Amino acid sequence: MAFEHSISGLTRATQYFASRGWTPAAAGNFSLRKEAEIWVSESGVYKAQISESDFIVVDEHGKAVAQRTPSAETELHCQIYQLHRDVQCVLHTHSVASTVLSMALGAMESLPLRGYEVLKAFPHISSHEQSLLLPIFENSQTMADIAQAFANWRLAHPECCAYIIRGHGIYTWATDVDTCVRQIEALEFLLECELQRLQLK
């Protein structure tokens, strides 16, 4: 299944995430940048029934061009676009695995993922012998707090391409919708594996 870099492709990807149970109760937010425009999912939309008309244009600061309300976390999308000029898609899911695992890890500030073949879904990884260090930021209703935590982390880890918000979900970004979807799938698989390993101990 391929997802073209368009509002249609992003809509299908969002519906696919809903079918996997990764966007319960209208959770999650998704965006793409195409030319000079940033399109982001509207606030409160039930993702299983999302349509192309439920994505709205915002400026680089997250302010909607029309009189509609973008996702409350649009600021985090815009931050990623500002920091990474090659990034064209940002995706955020709320799966059980990412939520439970990040809470079960207590105060851990990052999760090292290593030894998994699926890590090769990420463009800078070519072997299971390499690792992906996934930062975990504390949840906040103030998006600026999360944005600052990511900005601080990125100074020491410029290769970072994903993060977890504790008890909340994962963010990842890529150069197009299809690549970003693969990264979401890989992360969800890896976090489910880590959760099951923790439960088996």
Number of C-alpha atoms within 10 A of each C-alpha: 5 12 19 15 18 16 23 14 16 28 24 19 23 27 19 16 23 24 13 12 14 24 24 18 14 16 20 28 27 24 28 28 25 14 7 7 13 22 24 30 28 23 20 16 19 18 25 20 12 18 18 14 11 20 25 23 21 20 13 17 13 21 16 19 12 10 8 15 17 26 22 16 20 25 20 20 28 23 18 21 20 13 12 14 10 13 19 21 28 27 25 26 26 26 24 20 22 27 19 17 22 27 17 15 15 9 12 13 14 15 18 9 17 16 12 15 15 18 24 17 18 17 11 12 15 14 15 15 12 15 16 20 16 18 22 25 24 16 15 12 9 11 15 14 14 19 18 14 15 21 16 11 16 15 10 9 13 11 11 17 22 22 22 26 20 25 21 22 26 24 24 21 28 23 17 21 28 18 19 25 24 16 25 23 14 18 25 21 16 20 21 18 14 17 19 13 10 12 10 7 5
